[in-house]
Amino acid sequence: MDLKIDDIVKQVLSEVGTHKENRTAFTLERMPVFTGNETGKSAVLVSPESYELKEYKLPEIGAKEILVEVEGCCVSPSDTIEFMKEKRVGQASLLGQQGTGRIVKLGSPSLQDAAGVPLKIGDRVTSVKRAGGAASAYGGNRSNTGAGPTGWFSNYVVLRADNQIYQVNDLDLESRLLTETVIAVNSAVQRTAKLGHLDSSKRVIVLGCGLEGLTAIAILNCMGIYNIIAIDGEEGSLKQAREFGARETIDYRDKKGIQAVMEKIKKYFGGSLADAVFQCTASPLGRSTAKRFAKNSGSICELEYVLGKPKTAVRHYEDSVPSGGRYYTSRDYQECFELLKKAAQKEIPLYRLITHRYRLEEINEAHWSAIRGEGLAIAVFNR
C-alpha cells in the first residue's frame, strides 16, 4: 500500500513539474555561443499593416554600447497604433519597446546598469522605453533599409549603456516581458494606497479582470491586502482573479441589477462598502459604478488608461494617474522588480497574463490579435 502511495505521489509531482516547465509556448532551449558571425534579422514596418523581416550584418558597437540577443517582446498599444497609421510626419517611430534579452557583447568591460550593477556577457537585461533604452543607435523600424537592429522586434538589438538598462537575472522570462505593464499598474496602485492609507485591514474591489485588473490583484496580494473582491462577467477571468489573490468574486450577470451586487459586496465586507475601488473597465459607466461600490471616504483609481489603451468618450483621471503620464525612475523600477520576485515567491501565476505567443516571423498576426483585443498580453519571441 505504501509503495502505491509513493508511486502516486511521484506521478503527481512529476506532472506538476512538467506543467511548470512547459508553461510557455516555446521551448526555452539553451542559446548557442555567440560567435559574431551571426546574421541580424529585424521586423521593419515597410507600409501600414505590413512588417517584413530584413537581414543585415551585425554592426560594430561603441565603447558605451551593448549587443543583446533578444528573447521576446510584448506588443504595446503604441505598436498597434503605428502599425495602423497611414502616415507619420515629423517623428521617428521606435517599435518593439517592451522587450528583454541576453547580453552577448560589451563595448567595454566596465559597463554598469542603472542601479550600478556591473554588466557581463550572459546577463539578462531589460531597458526603460521612456528613456530611450530600447532604441537602437541605427534608427527606427519605419525604414526600408534594414541596415541594423531597430528595437526589440529583432533577433539582436543595440542598447546604449548610459540609458536606463537593468540587469534582471533573477526574474523569469515572462516577468521580464511584463515589466512595463507591472510598473505602470504598480505605480498607480501604490499611489492610491498611500492616498487612501490602504493596509491589510482595508477592503478593496477590482472592477474588471482584464490585464490591468489581474495585475492590480496580484500587486495588492503582494502588498498584504487580502480582502479583495473581483467583479467581472467572464467565469474564466474570475477564476484567474481567485488564483491571483481575490478573496471573493462576483459575476455581475448572475445578479438582478447593481443593487443585488451591492448587497453581496456588503455581505462579504461585513455590512460595509469598499475602502478603495480600482476601475479597470473601458465602459463609460465604469466610474459611476465604481463610486457606488465605494464608501463615502473611499478612493477610486482608474486603471484602464495606464497602459496607453484607447480611451472611452469620457476621460477621468485620479491624482494617482496623472493625465500627462509619468516618467518612471530607477527607484520605481527597483520596486517593480522586487514586486515581481515577491509574486514568484507567492506562486502568483503572472505568466498566464501572456495569453498569445508568436514567433518573430508571425509579427503581423501578433499585431492583428492585439488590435482585435484578443486575450491579455501578446508577446513576440525570437525563436
Short mmCIF file of the C-alpha atoms (twelve columns), coordinates in Angstrom:
data_MODEL
# 
_entry.id   MODEL 
# 
loop_
_atom_site.group_PDB 
_atom_site.id 
_atom_site.type_symbol 
_atom_site.label_atom_id 
_atom_site.label_alt_id 
_atom_site.label_comp_id 
_atom_site.label_asym_id 
_atom_site.label_seq_id 
_atom_site.Cartn_x 
_atom_site.Cartn_y 
_atom_site.Cartn_z 
_atom_site.pdbx_PDB_model_num 
ATOM 1   C CA . MET A 1   0.000   0.000  0.000   1 
ATOM 2   C CA . ASP A 2   2.816   2.347  0.906   1 
ATOM 3   C CA . LEU A 3   4.505   1.633  -2.405  1 
ATOM 4   C CA . LYS A 4   1.353   2.536  -4.312  1 
ATOM 5   C CA . ILE A 5   1.035   5.808  -2.399  1 
ATOM 6   C CA . ASP A 6   4.674   6.617  -3.141  1 
ATOM 7   C CA . ASP A 7   4.117   5.911  -6.818  1 
ATOM 8   C CA . ILE A 8   1.066   8.177  -6.867  1 
ATOM 9   C CA . VAL A 9   2.974   10.981 -5.137  1 
ATOM 10  C CA . LYS A 10  5.870   10.665 -7.591  1 
ATOM 11  C CA . GLN A 11  3.470   10.745 -10.522 1 
ATOM 12  C CA . VAL A 12  1.680   13.842 -9.229  1 
ATOM 13  C CA . LEU A 13  4.974   15.642 -8.535  1 
ATOM 14  C CA . SER A 14  6.224   14.685 -11.986 1 
ATOM 15  C CA . GLU A 15  3.085   16.059 -13.621 1 
ATOM 16  C CA . VAL A 16  3.261   19.272 -11.623 1 
ATOM 17  C CA . GLY A 17  6.894   19.729 -12.538 1 
ATOM 18  C CA . THR A 18  6.166   19.130 -16.204 1 
ATOM 19  C CA . HIS A 19  3.385   21.710 -16.148 1 
ATOM 20  C CA . LYS A 20  5.692   24.381 -14.725 1 
ATOM 21  C CA . GLU A 21  8.491   23.562 -17.161 1 
ATOM 22  C CA . ASN A 22  6.235   23.745 -20.222 1 
ATOM 23  C CA . ARG A 23  4.234   26.804 -19.236 1 
ATOM 24  C CA . THR A 24  5.489   28.749 -22.271 1 
ATOM 25  C CA . ALA A 25  4.502   28.016 -25.852 1 
ATOM 26  C CA . PHE A 26  8.106   27.792 -26.988 1 
ATOM 27  C CA . THR A 27  10.854  25.614 -25.574 1 
ATOM 28  C CA . LEU A 28  13.430  27.861 -23.942 1 
ATOM 29  C CA . GLU A 29  16.374  25.990 -25.373 1 
ATOM 30  C CA . ARG A 30  19.930  26.850 -24.402 1 
ATOM 31  C CA . MET A 31  21.115  29.679 -26.631 1 
ATOM 32  C CA . PRO A 32  24.213  28.893 -28.705 1 
ATOM 33  C CA . VAL A 33  27.517  30.593 -28.023 1 
ATOM 34  C CA . PHE A 34  27.754  33.964 -29.782 1 
ATOM 35  C CA . THR A 35  30.499  33.990 -32.443 1 
ATOM 36  C CA . GLY A 36  29.999  37.410 -34.033 1 
ATOM 37  C CA . ASN A 37  29.325  35.880 -37.439 1 
ATOM 38  C CA . GLU A 38  25.580  35.672 -36.915 1 
ATOM 39  C CA . THR A 39  23.140  37.356 -39.288 1 
ATOM 40  C CA . GLY A 40  20.906  40.009 -37.829 1 
ATOM 41  C CA . LYS A 41  17.182  39.947 -38.522 1 
ATOM 42  C CA . SER A 42  14.731  42.761 -37.804 1 
ATOM 43  C CA . ALA A 43  10.998  43.267 -38.399 1 
ATOM 44  C CA . VAL A 44  10.608  46.514 -40.355 1 
ATOM 45  C CA . LEU A 45  7.260   48.269 -40.844 1 
ATOM 46  C CA . VAL A 46  7.576   48.872 -44.578 1 
ATOM 47  C CA . SER A 47  3.977   50.050 -45.042 1 
ATOM 48  C CA . PRO A 48  0.797   50.310 -42.973 1 
ATOM 49  C CA . GLU A 49  -0.241  46.911 -41.617 1 
ATOM 50  C CA . SER A 50  2.821   45.174 -43.020 1 
ATOM 51  C CA . TYR A 51  6.069   44.148 -41.346 1 
ATOM 52  C CA . GLU A 52  8.830   42.495 -43.326 1 
ATOM 53  C CA . LEU A 53  11.891  40.729 -41.936 1 
ATOM 54  C CA . LYS A 54  15.122  42.354 -43.096 1 
ATOM 55  C CA . GLU A 55  18.540  40.754 -42.718 1 
ATOM 56  C CA . TYR A 56  21.713  42.709 -42.034 1 
ATOM 57  C CA . LYS A 57  25.275  42.307 -40.863 1 
ATOM 58  C CA . LEU A 58  25.653  42.855 -37.133 1 
ATOM 59  C CA . PRO A 59  27.286  46.271 -36.571 1 
ATOM 60  C CA . GLU A 60  30.354  47.069 -34.533 1 
ATOM 61  C CA . ILE A 61  29.325  48.506 -31.174 1 
ATOM 62  C CA . GLY A 62  30.783  51.534 -29.422 1 
ATOM 63  C CA . ALA A 63  32.511  51.689 -26.057 1 
ATOM 64  C CA . LYS A 64  29.255  52.549 -24.251 1 
ATOM 65  C CA . GLU A 65  27.048  50.099 -26.114 1 
ATOM 66  C CA . ILE A 66  25.997  46.505 -25.618 1 
ATOM 67  C CA . LEU A 67  24.685  43.944 -28.081 1 
ATOM 68  C CA . VAL A 68  21.719  41.969 -26.799 1 
ATOM 69  C CA . GLU A 69  20.263  38.774 -28.219 1 
ATOM 70  C CA . VAL A 70  16.505  39.265 -27.998 1 
ATOM 71  C CA . GLU A 71  14.391  36.680 -26.191 1 
ATOM 72  C CA . GLY A 72  10.989  38.295 -26.563 1 
ATOM 73  C CA . CYS A 73  8.977   41.499 -26.792 1 
ATOM 74  C CA . CYS A 74  5.385   42.368 -25.880 1 
ATOM 75  C CA . VAL A 75  3.167   44.185 -28.371 1 
ATOM 76  C CA . SER A 76  2.244   47.534 -26.809 1 
ATOM 77  C CA . PRO A 77  -0.694  49.841 -27.678 1 
ATOM 78  C CA . SER A 78  1.756   52.296 -29.278 1 
ATOM 79  C CA . ASP A 79  2.988   49.476 -31.529 1 
ATOM 80  C CA . THR A 80  -0.531  48.755 -32.789 1 
ATOM 81  C CA . ILE A 81  -1.218  52.468 -33.348 1 
ATOM 82  C CA . GLU A 82  1.882   52.767 -35.543 1 
ATOM 83  C CA . PHE A 83  1.004   49.513 -37.286 1 
ATOM 84  C CA . MET A 84  -2.302  51.005 -38.443 1 
ATOM 85  C CA . LYS A 85  -1.134  54.522 -39.337 1 
ATOM 86  C CA . GLU A 86  -1.262  55.656 -42.932 1 
ATOM 87  C CA . LYS A 87  1.409   58.291 -42.486 1 
ATOM 88  C CA . ARG A 88  3.655   59.679 -39.781 1 
ATOM 89  C CA . VAL A 89  5.200   63.127 -40.139 1 
ATOM 90  C CA . GLY A 90  7.912   64.791 -38.085 1 
ATOM 91  C CA . GLN A 91  8.690   61.952 -35.676 1 
ATOM 92  C CA . ALA A 92  10.751  58.798 -35.745 1 
ATOM 93  C CA . SER A 93  8.895   55.697 -34.645 1 
ATOM 94  C CA . LEU A 94  10.562  53.109 -32.435 1 
ATOM 95  C CA . LEU A 95  8.577   49.905 -32.455 1 
ATOM 96  C CA . GLY A 96  9.106   46.959 -30.167 1 
ATOM 97  C CA . GLN A 97  9.683   48.646 -26.822 1 
ATOM 98  C CA . GLN A 98  8.709   46.139 -24.132 1 
ATOM 99  C CA . GLY A 99  11.410  43.531 -24.617 1 
ATOM 100 C CA . THR A 100 14.145  41.595 -22.885 1 
ATOM 101 C CA . GLY A 101 17.195  39.636 -23.867 1 
ATOM 102 C CA . ARG A 102 20.701  38.329 -23.131 1 
ATOM 103 C CA . ILE A 103 23.920  40.326 -23.430 1 
ATOM 104 C CA . VAL A 104 26.256  38.735 -25.997 1 
ATOM 105 C CA . LYS A 105 28.787  41.549 -26.458 1 
ATOM 106 C CA . LEU A 106 30.025  44.505 -24.383 1 
ATOM 107 C CA . GLY A 107 31.625  47.632 -25.795 1 
ATOM 108 C CA . SER A 108 33.927  47.772 -22.746 1 
ATOM 109 C CA . PRO A 109 34.347  45.607 -19.635 1 
ATOM 110 C CA . SER A 110 33.447  48.377 -17.157 1 
ATOM 111 C CA . LEU A 111 29.821  48.997 -18.120 1 
ATOM 112 C CA . GLN A 112 27.108  49.068 -15.419 1 
ATOM 113 C CA . ASP A 113 23.328  49.072 -15.366 1 
ATOM 114 C CA . ALA A 114 21.205  51.919 -13.976 1 
ATOM 115 C CA . ALA A 115 21.482  50.503 -10.449 1 
ATOM 116 C CA . GLY A 116 25.278  50.338 -10.590 1 
ATOM 117 C CA . VAL A 117 25.434  46.558 -11.114 1 
ATOM 118 C CA . PRO A 118 28.370  45.549 -13.365 1 
ATOM 119 C CA . LEU A 119 27.213  44.086 -16.667 1 
ATOM 120 C CA . LYS A 120 28.720  40.931 -18.118 1 
ATOM 121 C CA . ILE A 121 28.111  38.666 -21.072 1 
ATOM 122 C CA . GLY A 122 25.190  36.328 -20.399 1 
ATOM 123 C CA . ASP A 123 23.245  38.777 -18.212 1 
ATOM 124 C CA . ARG A 124 19.519  39.113 -18.845 1 
ATOM 125 C CA . VAL A 125 18.502  42.749 -19.233 1 
ATOM 126 C CA . THR A 126 15.525  44.979 -19.821 1 
ATOM 127 C CA . SER A 127 15.560  48.692 -20.577 1 
ATOM 128 C CA . VAL A 128 13.394  51.744 -19.935 1 
ATOM 129 C CA . LYS A 129 11.464  52.707 -23.032 1 
ATOM 130 C CA . ARG A 130 10.744  56.279 -21.848 1 
ATOM 131 C CA . ALA A 131 14.468  56.931 -21.518 1 
ATOM 132 C CA . GLY A 132 15.124  55.566 -24.992 1 
ATOM 133 C CA . GLY A 133 16.776  52.430 -23.691 1 
ATOM 134 C CA . ALA A 134 15.099  50.231 -26.265 1 
ATOM 135 C CA . ALA A 135 16.219  52.464 -29.107 1 
ATOM 136 C CA . SER A 136 18.973  51.299 -31.380 1 
ATOM 137 C CA . ALA A 137 21.792  53.589 -32.409 1 
ATOM 138 C CA . TYR A 138 20.877  52.797 -36.012 1 
ATOM 139 C CA . GLY A 139 17.438  54.316 -36.464 1 
ATOM 140 C CA . GLY A 140 13.798  53.342 -36.144 1 
ATOM 141 C CA . ASN A 141 11.726  50.483 -37.511 1 
ATOM 142 C CA . ARG A 142 9.945   52.588 -40.136 1 
ATOM 143 C CA . SER A 143 12.503  52.264 -42.880 1 
ATOM 144 C CA . ASN A 144 13.166  50.120 -45.898 1 
ATOM 145 C CA . THR A 145 16.887  49.850 -45.369 1 
ATOM 146 C CA . GLY A 146 17.070  47.083 -42.811 1 
ATOM 147 C CA . ALA A 147 20.570  48.383 -42.096 1 
ATOM 148 C CA . GLY A 148 20.710  47.499 -38.421 1 
ATOM 149 C CA . PRO A 149 18.882  46.371 -35.292 1 
ATOM 150 C CA . THR A 150 15.863  48.614 -34.735 1 
ATOM 151 C CA . GLY A 151 14.105  47.790 -31.477 1 
ATOM 152 C CA . TRP A 152 13.098  44.572 -29.759 1 
ATOM 153 C CA . PHE A 153 11.239  43.147 -32.786 1 
ATOM 154 C CA . SER A 154 14.583  41.697 -33.865 1 
ATOM 155 C CA . ASN A 155 16.914  38.868 -33.037 1 
ATOM 156 C CA . TYR A 156 19.570  41.361 -31.842 1 
ATOM 157 C CA . VAL A 157 19.341  44.919 -30.538 1 
ATOM 158 C CA . VAL A 158 21.986  47.519 -29.680 1 
ATOM 159 C CA . LEU A 159 21.483  49.386 -26.400 1 
ATOM 160 C CA . ARG A 160 23.400  52.315 -25.005 1 
ATOM 161 C CA . ALA A 161 24.738  51.631 -21.519 1 
ATOM 162 C CA . ASP A 162 24.229  55.268 -20.497 1 
ATOM 163 C CA . ASN A 163 20.472  54.737 -20.861 1 
ATOM 164 C CA . GLN A 164 18.477  53.066 -18.097 1 
ATOM 165 C CA . ILE A 165 19.270  49.394 -18.559 1 
ATOM 166 C CA . TYR A 166 18.636  46.902 -15.761 1 
ATOM 167 C CA . GLN A 167 20.213  43.526 -15.125 1 
ATOM 168 C CA . VAL A 168 17.374  41.154 -14.182 1 
ATOM 169 C CA . ASN A 169 18.967  37.705 -13.983 1 
ATOM 170 C CA . ASP A 170 16.733  36.698 -11.068 1 
ATOM 171 C CA . LEU A 171 13.470  37.165 -12.999 1 
ATOM 172 C CA . ASP A 172 11.945  34.603 -15.346 1 
ATOM 173 C CA . LEU A 173 11.207  35.429 -18.970 1 
ATOM 174 C CA . GLU A 174 7.508   36.231 -18.516 1 
ATOM 175 C CA . SER A 175 8.199   38.549 -15.567 1 
ATOM 176 C CA . ARG A 176 10.756  40.433 -17.626 1 
ATOM 177 C CA . LEU A 177 8.326   40.774 -20.528 1 
ATOM 178 C CA . LEU A 178 5.636   42.123 -18.175 1 
ATOM 179 C CA . THR A 179 7.884   44.763 -16.577 1 
ATOM 180 C CA . GLU A 180 6.336   47.749 -18.383 1 
ATOM 181 C CA . THR A 181 2.821   46.538 -17.593 1 
ATOM 182 C CA . VAL A 182 3.557   45.878 -13.926 1 
ATOM 183 C CA . ILE A 183 5.400   49.143 -13.304 1 
ATOM 184 C CA . ALA A 184 2.563   51.216 -14.805 1 
ATOM 185 C CA . VAL A 185 -0.125  49.475 -12.739 1 
ATOM 186 C CA . ASN A 186 2.040   49.251 -9.618  1 
ATOM 187 C CA . SER A 187 2.767   52.982 -9.690  1 
ATOM 188 C CA . ALA A 188 -0.947  53.802 -9.727  1 
ATOM 189 C CA . VAL A 189 -1.828  51.198 -7.097  1 
ATOM 190 C CA . GLN A 190 0.949   52.328 -4.747  1 
ATOM 191 C CA . ARG A 191 -0.051  55.978 -5.032  1 
ATOM 192 C CA . THR A 192 -3.679  55.116 -4.338  1 
ATOM 193 C CA . ALA A 193 -2.604  53.004 -1.360  1 
ATOM 194 C CA . LYS A 194 -0.729  55.969 0.091   1 
ATOM 195 C CA . LEU A 195 -3.565  58.429 -0.516  1 
ATOM 196 C CA . GLY A 196 -6.159  56.022 0.890   1 
ATOM 197 C CA . HIS A 197 -3.963  54.623 3.708   1 
ATOM 198 C CA . LEU A 198 -4.596  51.088 2.495   1 
ATOM 199 C CA . ASP A 199 -3.330  48.289 4.715   1 
ATOM 200 C CA . SER A 200 -4.169  44.650 5.414   1 
ATOM 201 C CA . SER A 201 -7.394  45.634 7.211   1 
ATOM 202 C CA . LYS A 202 -8.854  47.527 4.232   1 
ATOM 203 C CA . ARG A 203 -11.466 46.243 1.815   1 
ATOM 204 C CA . VAL A 204 -10.815 46.573 -1.905  1 
ATOM 205 C CA . ILE A 205 -12.807 45.960 -5.081  1 
ATOM 206 C CA . VAL A 206 -11.273 45.404 -8.507  1 
ATOM 207 C CA . LEU A 207 -13.870 46.134 -11.170 1 
ATOM 208 C CA . GLY A 208 -12.903 44.333 -14.371 1 
ATOM 209 C CA . CYS A 209 -10.465 41.406 -14.582 1 
ATOM 210 C CA . GLY A 210 -8.543  42.152 -17.750 1 
ATOM 211 C CA . LEU A 211 -4.798  42.754 -17.912 1 
ATOM 212 C CA . GLU A 212 -4.897  45.794 -15.607 1 
ATOM 213 C CA . GLY A 213 -7.335  44.241 -13.143 1 
ATOM 214 C CA . LEU A 214 -5.490  40.948 -12.733 1 
ATOM 215 C CA . THR A 215 -2.174  42.769 -12.392 1 
ATOM 216 C CA . ALA A 216 -3.694  45.017 -9.709  1 
ATOM 217 C CA . ILE A 217 -4.979  41.982 -7.791  1 
ATOM 218 C CA . ALA A 218 -1.503  40.417 -7.860  1 
ATOM 219 C CA . ILE A 219 0.056   43.670 -6.619  1 
ATOM 220 C CA . LEU A 220 -2.491  44.066 -3.807  1 
ATOM 221 C CA . ASN A 221 -1.861  40.450 -2.816  1 
ATOM 222 C CA . CYS A 222 1.888   41.129 -2.622  1 
ATOM 223 C CA . MET A 223 1.153   44.223 -0.506  1 
ATOM 224 C CA . GLY A 224 -0.629  42.041 2.058   1 
ATOM 225 C CA . ILE A 225 -4.149  43.230 1.205   1 
ATOM 226 C CA . TYR A 226 -6.370  40.156 1.167   1 
ATOM 227 C CA . ASN A 227 -9.929  41.493 1.451   1 
ATOM 228 C CA . ILE A 228 -10.291 41.750 -2.327  1 
ATOM 229 C CA . ILE A 229 -13.479 41.285 -4.333  1 
ATOM 230 C CA . ALA A 230 -13.105 40.885 -8.110  1 
ATOM 231 C CA . ILE A 231 -16.111 41.736 -10.295 1 
ATOM 232 C CA . ASP A 232 -16.375 40.634 -13.918 1 
ATOM 233 C CA . GLY A 233 -18.726 38.977 -16.376 1 
ATOM 234 C CA . GLU A 234 -16.483 36.126 -17.517 1 
ATOM 235 C CA . GLU A 235 -16.087 32.993 -15.403 1 
ATOM 236 C CA . GLY A 236 -12.606 32.370 -16.766 1 
ATOM 237 C CA . SER A 237 -11.470 35.836 -15.697 1 
ATOM 238 C CA . LEU A 238 -12.998 35.399 -12.250 1 
ATOM 239 C CA . LYS A 239 -11.259 32.050 -11.826 1 
ATOM 240 C CA . GLN A 240 -7.964  33.682 -12.712 1 
ATOM 241 C CA . ALA A 241 -8.696  36.515 -10.273 1 
ATOM 242 C CA . ARG A 242 -9.017  33.955 -7.475  1 
ATOM 243 C CA . GLU A 243 -5.682  32.434 -8.471  1 
ATOM 244 C CA . PHE A 244 -4.083  35.885 -8.345  1 
ATOM 245 C CA . GLY A 245 -5.389  36.628 -4.829  1 
ATOM 246 C CA . ALA A 246 -9.031  37.743 -4.893  1 
ATOM 247 C CA . ARG A 247 -10.841 36.543 -1.778  1 
ATOM 248 C CA . GLU A 248 -14.273 36.675 -3.382  1 
ATOM 249 C CA . THR A 249 -15.586 37.069 -6.918  1 
ATOM 250 C CA . ILE A 250 -18.887 38.347 -8.257  1 
ATOM 251 C CA . ASP A 251 -20.248 37.600 -11.699 1 
ATOM 252 C CA . TYR A 252 -22.491 40.591 -12.355 1 
ATOM 253 C CA . ARG A 253 -24.501 38.571 -14.893 1 
ATOM 254 C CA . ASP A 254 -25.847 36.350 -12.121 1 
ATOM 255 C CA . LYS A 255 -27.472 39.200 -10.216 1 
ATOM 256 C CA . LYS A 256 -30.570 41.251 -10.927 1 
ATOM 257 C CA . GLY A 257 -29.231 44.767 -11.105 1 
ATOM 258 C CA . ILE A 258 -26.477 46.681 -9.389  1 
ATOM 259 C CA . GLN A 259 -28.372 46.752 -6.098  1 
ATOM 260 C CA . ALA A 260 -28.079 42.982 -5.794  1 
ATOM 261 C CA . VAL A 261 -24.340 43.224 -6.480  1 
ATOM 262 C CA . MET A 262 -24.019 45.860 -3.749  1 
ATOM 263 C CA . GLU A 263 -25.849 43.625 -1.301  1 
ATOM 264 C CA . LYS A 264 -23.409 40.818 -1.987  1 
ATOM 265 C CA . ILE A 265 -20.471 43.228 -1.512  1 
ATOM 266 C CA . LYS A 266 -21.849 44.313 1.863   1 
ATOM 267 C CA . LYS A 267 -22.330 40.687 2.851   1 
ATOM 268 C CA . TYR A 268 -18.669 39.891 2.054   1 
ATOM 269 C CA . PHE A 269 -17.412 43.067 3.741   1 
ATOM 270 C CA . GLY A 270 -19.491 42.742 6.904   1 
ATOM 271 C CA . GLY A 271 -22.046 45.414 6.042   1 
ATOM 272 C CA . SER A 272 -19.586 47.935 4.602   1 
ATOM 273 C CA . LEU A 273 -18.640 49.051 1.109   1 
ATOM 274 C CA . ALA A 274 -15.083 49.217 -0.252  1 
ATOM 275 C CA . ASP A 275 -12.298 51.433 1.056   1 
ATOM 276 C CA . ALA A 276 -10.910 51.572 -2.488  1 
ATOM 277 C CA . VAL A 277 -12.163 50.596 -5.934  1 
ATOM 278 C CA . PHE A 278 -9.825  50.018 -8.864  1 
ATOM 279 C CA . GLN A 279 -11.830 50.659 -12.029 1 
ATOM 280 C CA . CYS A 280 -10.395 48.539 -14.848 1 
ATOM 281 C CA . THR A 281 -13.168 48.552 -17.450 1 
ATOM 282 C CA . ALA A 282 -13.437 50.536 -20.679 1 
ATOM 283 C CA . SER A 283 -17.118 51.286 -20.058 1 
ATOM 284 C CA . PRO A 284 -18.128 54.974 -19.782 1 
ATOM 285 C CA . LEU A 285 -20.275 53.868 -16.840 1 
ATOM 286 C CA . GLY A 286 -17.333 52.296 -15.064 1 
ATOM 287 C CA . ARG A 287 -16.512 55.306 -12.904 1 
ATOM 288 C CA . SER A 288 -20.106 55.917 -11.811 1 
ATOM 289 C CA . THR A 289 -20.425 52.218 -10.979 1 
ATOM 290 C CA . ALA A 290 -17.168 52.305 -9.011  1 
ATOM 291 C CA . LYS A 291 -18.478 55.246 -6.967  1 
ATOM 292 C CA . ARG A 292 -21.476 53.196 -5.892  1 
ATOM 293 C CA . PHE A 293 -19.233 50.397 -4.661  1 
ATOM 294 C CA . ALA A 294 -17.007 52.705 -2.568  1 
ATOM 295 C CA . LYS A 295 -17.942 54.144 0.794   1 
ATOM 296 C CA . ASN A 296 -18.068 57.938 1.170   1 
ATOM 297 C CA . SER A 297 -14.434 58.222 2.248   1 
ATOM 298 C CA . GLY A 298 -13.239 55.591 -0.220  1 
ATOM 299 C CA . SER A 299 -10.775 56.058 -3.091  1 
ATOM 300 C CA . ILE A 300 -11.356 55.371 -6.771  1 
ATOM 301 C CA . CYS A 301 -8.463  54.691 -9.132  1 
ATOM 302 C CA . GLU A 302 -8.799  54.477 -12.905 1 
ATOM 303 C CA . LEU A 303 -6.509  51.781 -14.282 1 
ATOM 304 C CA . GLU A 304 -7.911  51.193 -17.756 1 
ATOM 305 C CA . TYR A 305 -5.830  54.043 -19.157 1 
ATOM 306 C CA . VAL A 306 -2.413  53.485 -17.570 1 
ATOM 307 C CA . LEU A 307 -1.171  51.158 -20.329 1 
ATOM 308 C CA . GLY A 308 -1.978  53.621 -23.106 1 
ATOM 309 C CA . LYS A 309 -5.030  51.859 -24.482 1 
ATOM 310 C CA . PRO A 310 -7.692  53.802 -26.425 1 
ATOM 311 C CA . LYS A 311 -9.800  55.848 -24.048 1 
ATOM 312 C CA . THR A 312 -13.570 55.998 -23.770 1 
ATOM 313 C CA . ALA A 313 -15.541 59.103 -24.722 1 
ATOM 314 C CA . VAL A 314 -15.424 60.418 -21.165 1 
ATOM 315 C CA . ARG A 315 -11.929 60.619 -19.658 1 
ATOM 316 C CA . HIS A 316 -11.461 60.618 -15.911 1 
ATOM 317 C CA . TYR A 317 -8.175  60.661 -14.047 1 
ATOM 318 C CA . GLU A 318 -7.479  60.469 -10.339 1 
ATOM 319 C CA . ASP A 319 -4.402  62.016 -8.760  1 
ATOM 320 C CA . SER A 320 -2.949  58.512 -8.828  1 
ATOM 321 C CA . VAL A 321 -2.928  58.559 -12.644 1 
ATOM 322 C CA . PRO A 322 -1.651  61.918 -13.921 1 
ATOM 323 C CA . SER A 323 -3.097  62.774 -17.329 1 
ATOM 324 C CA . GLY A 324 0.350   63.687 -18.662 1 
ATOM 325 C CA . GLY A 325 1.777   60.287 -17.830 1 
ATOM 326 C CA . ARG A 326 4.733   59.515 -15.601 1 
ATOM 327 C CA . TYR A 327 8.442   59.199 -16.010 1 
ATOM 328 C CA . TYR A 328 9.427   56.083 -14.100 1 
ATOM 329 C CA . THR A 329 12.600  56.480 -12.072 1 
ATOM 330 C CA . SER A 330 15.209  53.898 -11.162 1 
ATOM 331 C CA . ARG A 331 13.505  53.556 -7.788  1 
ATOM 332 C CA . ASP A 332 10.184  52.766 -9.493  1 
ATOM 333 C CA . TYR A 333 11.849  50.023 -11.492 1 
ATOM 334 C CA . GLN A 334 13.615  48.559 -8.477  1 
ATOM 335 C CA . GLU A 335 10.272  48.432 -6.623  1 
ATOM 336 C CA . CYS A 336 8.739   46.755 -9.669  1 
ATOM 337 C CA . PHE A 337 11.480  44.104 -9.795  1 
ATOM 338 C CA . GLU A 338 11.091  43.400 -6.069  1 
ATOM 339 C CA . LEU A 339 7.346   43.011 -6.540  1 
ATOM 340 C CA . LEU A 340 7.860   40.586 -9.433  1 
ATOM 341 C CA . LYS A 341 10.201  38.495 -7.280  1 
ATOM 342 C CA . LYS A 342 7.683   38.505 -4.431  1 
ATOM 343 C CA . ALA A 343 4.923   37.403 -6.809  1 
ATOM 344 C CA . ALA A 344 7.119   34.478 -7.871  1 
ATOM 345 C CA . GLN A 345 7.717   33.541 -4.216  1 
ATOM 346 C CA . LYS A 346 3.952   33.608 -3.580  1 
ATOM 347 C CA . GLU A 347 3.457   31.472 -6.735  1 
ATOM 348 C CA . ILE A 348 1.144   34.010 -8.357  1 
ATOM 349 C CA . PRO A 349 0.954   32.788 -11.984 1 
ATOM 350 C CA . LEU A 350 1.783   36.066 -13.720 1 
ATOM 351 C CA . TYR A 351 2.943   34.117 -16.772 1 
ATOM 352 C CA . ARG A 352 -0.732  33.456 -17.564 1 
ATOM 353 C CA . LEU A 353 -1.134  37.149 -18.379 1 
ATOM 354 C CA . ILE A 354 0.722   36.425 -21.628 1 
ATOM 355 C CA . THR A 355 -2.098  34.665 -23.426 1 
ATOM 356 C CA . HIS A 356 -0.893  34.917 -27.044 1 
ATOM 357 C CA . ARG A 357 2.626   33.981 -28.159 1 
ATOM 358 C CA . TYR A 358 4.039   34.381 -31.644 1 
ATOM 359 C CA . ARG A 359 7.365   33.857 -33.345 1 
ATOM 360 C CA . LEU A 360 9.166   36.806 -34.897 1 
ATOM 361 C CA . GLU A 361 8.085   35.602 -38.339 1 
ATOM 362 C CA . GLU A 362 4.458   35.907 -37.210 1 
ATOM 363 C CA . ILE A 363 4.689   39.531 -36.084 1 
ATOM 364 C CA . ASN A 364 1.860   40.750 -38.350 1 
ATOM 365 C CA . GLU A 365 -0.510  38.163 -36.883 1 
ATOM 366 C CA . ALA A 366 0.561   39.232 -33.386 1 
ATOM 367 C CA . HIS A 367 -0.404  42.845 -34.090 1 
ATOM 368 C CA . TRP A 368 -3.767  41.866 -35.539 1 
ATOM 369 C CA . SER A 369 -4.508  39.818 -32.425 1 
ATOM 370 C CA . ALA A 370 -3.735  42.883 -30.296 1 
ATOM 371 C CA . ILE A 371 -5.901  45.120 -32.490 1 
ATOM 372 C CA . ARG A 372 -8.823  42.697 -32.201 1 
ATOM 373 C CA . GLY A 373 -8.447  42.797 -28.420 1 
ATOM 374 C CA . GLU A 374 -7.799  39.084 -28.095 1 
ATOM 375 C CA . GLY A 375 -6.531  37.782 -24.773 1 
ATOM 376 C CA . LEU A 376 -4.456  39.857 -22.360 1 
ATOM 377 C CA . ALA A 377 -0.769  40.411 -23.148 1 
ATOM 378 C CA . ILE A 378 0.625   39.412 -26.559 1 
ATOM 379 C CA . ALA A 379 4.299   38.599 -26.991 1 
ATOM 380 C CA . VAL A 380 6.609   38.007 -29.958 1 
ATOM 381 C CA . PHE A 381 9.508   35.611 -29.330 1 
ATOM 382 C CA . ASN A 382 12.855  35.264 -31.072 1 
ATOM 383 C CA . ARG A 383 12.519  31.510 -31.590 1 
# 
